Amino acid sequence: MAGKKPTTEETMRQAVLEAFRKAKAAKLDAPACYRAAIDVWCDIHPEQSRTEAAARVVTILQKEVGALRDVARKLFESP
């Protein structure tokens, strides 16, 4: 990850999501997208194992998917 490392929870989350989205946009397969996000987390937290980084990344991505589902649900709710 180039430049200054993110220091807040939100900027770390955004960095992980951005890496995942860029990998998806490049039409990489799902494992490669997760690896890209994990690599970013490991750059930010070199003291953590890849296993721990993977757990953190999955949590971030699950929360993002849940948030998107909530938005979609509200958009398509019957009045």
C-alpha positions as CSV (number, residue, x, y, z in Angstrom):
1,M,0.0,0.0,0.0
2,A,1.6,3.2,-1.1
3,G,1.6,6.4,0.9
4,K,0.7,7.0,4.5
5,K,-0.8,4.1,6.4
6,P,-4.4,4.6,7.6
7,T,-4.6,5.2,11.3
8,T,-8.2,5.2,12.2
9,E,-10.7,2.4,12.2
10,E,-12.7,4.0,9.4
11,T,-9.7,4.7,7.2
12,M,-8.5,1.1,7.7
13,R,-11.9,-0.2,6.8
14,Q,-12.0,2.0,3.7
15,A,-8.6,0.8,2.6
16,V,-9.6,-2.8,2.8
17,L,-12.9,-2.2,1.0
18,E,-11.1,-0.2,-1.7
19,A,-8.6,-3.1,-2.3
20,F,-11.4,-5.6,-2.6
21,R,-13.4,-3.4,-5.0
22,K,-10.4,-2.7,-7.2
23,A,-9.7,-6.5,-7.4
24,K,-13.3,-7.1,-8.3
25,A,-13.2,-4.4,-10.9
26,A,-10.1,-6.0,-12.4
27,K,-12.3,-9.2,-12.7
28,L,-10.2,-11.2,-10.4
29,D,-11.7,-14.3,-8.8
30,A,-13.1,-14.2,-5.3
31,P,-10.0,-15.7,-3.6
32,A,-7.8,-13.1,-5.3
33,C,-10.1,-10.3,-4.2
34,Y,-9.9,-11.5,-0.6
35,R,-6.1,-11.8,-0.8
36,A,-5.9,-8.2,-2.1
37,A,-7.9,-7.0,0.9
38,I,-5.9,-9.2,3.3
39,D,-2.6,-7.8,1.9
40,V,-3.8,-4.3,2.7
41,W,-4.6,-5.3,6.2
42,C,-1.2,-6.9,6.6
43,D,0.5,-3.8,5.3
44,I,-1.3,-1.8,8.0
45,H,-0.8,-4.4,10.7
46,P,2.4,-6.3,10.0
47,E,2.4,-7.7,13.5
48,Q,-0.7,-9.8,12.8
49,S,-0.8,-13.2,11.2
50,R,-2.5,-13.6,7.8
51,T,-5.0,-15.8,9.6
52,E,-5.9,-13.0,11.9
53,A,-5.9,-10.5,9.0
54,A,-8.2,-12.8,7.1
55,A,-10.7,-12.9,10.0
56,R,-10.7,-9.1,10.3
57,V,-11.1,-8.6,6.5
58,V,-14.1,-11.1,6.4
59,T,-15.7,-9.2,9.3
60,I,-15.3,-5.9,7.5
61,L,-16.7,-7.3,4.2
62,Q,-19.6,-9.0,6.0
63,K,-20.6,-5.8,7.7
64,E,-20.4,-4.0,4.3
65,V,-22.7,-6.6,2.7
66,G,-25.1,-6.4,5.6
67,A,-25.2,-2.6,5.3
68,L,-25.9,-2.8,1.6
69,R,-28.7,-5.3,2.2
70,D,-30.3,-3.0,4.7
71,V,-30.2,-0.1,2.2
72,A,-31.6,-2.3,-0.6
73,R,-34.4,-3.6,1.8
74,K,-35.4,0.0,2.6
75,L,-35.4,1.0,-1.1
76,F,-37.7,-1.8,-2.0
77,E,-40.0,-1.9,0.9
78,S,-43.6,-1.4,0.2
79,P,-45.0,1.9,1.5
